[in-house]
Every structure is written in C-alpha cells, then in structure tokens.
Amino acid sequence: MRLYLAVAVLMLAFVAYTEAQDGDQTYTQLKDQITEFGKTFAEKAKNTFETIHNSEFAETTRNWFTSAFDKLKTKFEEINQNK
C-alpha cells in the first residue's frame, strides 16, 4: 500500500512541477497520459485487492481466525464461570 501512495505522490509532484512550466500542448498531452495512467493503475489495484480479498485462501484464513477467536472466547467464559 505504501508503494501505491509513493507512486501517487510522485505523480502529483510531477504534475505540479509541469504545471509550473509552460502550458503548451505537450503539457496537455502529458497531463492526459498521467491522468489515464492513474485511473488505470487505480482500477487494476482495486481489482487485485478484490481478487485477493475474495480468494479461497483469504476466506479460509478469515474463517479459521473467527473459529479460533470463538474458541478462545468460550474458554474465557468457562474460566470466569468457574471462579
């Protein structure tokens, strides 16, 4: 996630720098390309995170943690009742 933020900050800094330069047609094309790159990159990152989140491994891991937490909670309840 830090990498995505670092890339985004660098892209924004680059855009801000180019805005300070002449506003010719090259700048407009570059700005459009960077904007398109940012949108594509964000969409691909979102799809990748969704794919990972919905994967069988992630689901199995979440279920295991839920089960382990419930068992631990039950043990603590039993200990408190025996006191």
Order of alpha helices (4+ residues) and beta strands (2+ residues): alpha-alpha-alpha
